[in-house]
Amino acid sequence: MAYSLARRLSAQRIFEKRYGQSYRWFVEREHINRPAEIIEEIRRFFEIRQRRFFPLPVPFLWCNLCLGLTLNARR
């Protein structure tokens, strides 16, 4: 949520003004993999020991900018 707001106030506004076109196509390709998809792949090879969320200390991917993971390789 914060990332989208910051993008609208900075890069999106500048891009649309400079190039006279929608920024949507660019953003859709910017983050091809969603966090849940990445975690699903990580779990195939690693065990998640700890998770940390930033800036809100709540375990919701949609409202945080960063997710930190402590992992152990699966045997």
Backbone hydrogen bonds, N-H to C=O, Kabsch-Sander energy under -0.5 kcal/mol:
donor,donor_aa,acceptor,acceptor_aa,energy
5,L,1,M,-2.0
6,A,2,A,-2.7
7,R,3,Y,-2.5
8,R,4,S,-2.2
9,L,5,L,-1.8
10,S,6,A,-1.2
12,Q,7,R,-2.6
13,R,7,R,-0.6
14,I,10,S,-2.2
15,F,11,A,-2.9
16,E,12,Q,-2.7
17,K,13,R,-1.8
18,R,14,I,-2.6
19,Y,15,F,-3.0
20,G,16,E,-1.4
27,V,23,Y,-2.1
28,E,24,R,-2.5
29,R,25,W,-0.7
29,R,26,F,-0.7
30,E,26,F,-0.8
30,E,27,V,-0.6
31,H,27,V,-1.1
32,I,30,E,-0.5
37,E,34,R,-0.6
38,I,34,R,-2.1
39,I,35,P,-2.8
40,E,36,A,-2.0
41,E,37,E,-1.7
42,I,38,I,-2.5
43,R,39,I,-2.5
44,R,40,E,-0.5
44,R,41,E,-0.9
45,F,41,E,-0.6
45,F,42,I,-1.4
46,F,42,I,-2.3
47,E,72,N,-3.3
48,I,46,F,-0.5
49,R,47,E,-0.7
49,R,70,T,-3.1
50,Q,70,T,-1.3
52,R,68,G,-2.3
54,F,66,C,-2.0
58,V,56,L,-0.9
60,F,58,V,-2.2
61,L,59,P,-0.5
63,C,60,F,-0.7
64,N,61,L,-1.0
65,L,54,F,-1.5
66,C,54,F,-2.5
68,G,52,R,-3.0
70,T,50,Q,-2.4
71,L,69,L,-0.5
72,N,47,E,-2.1
74,R,45,F,-2.8
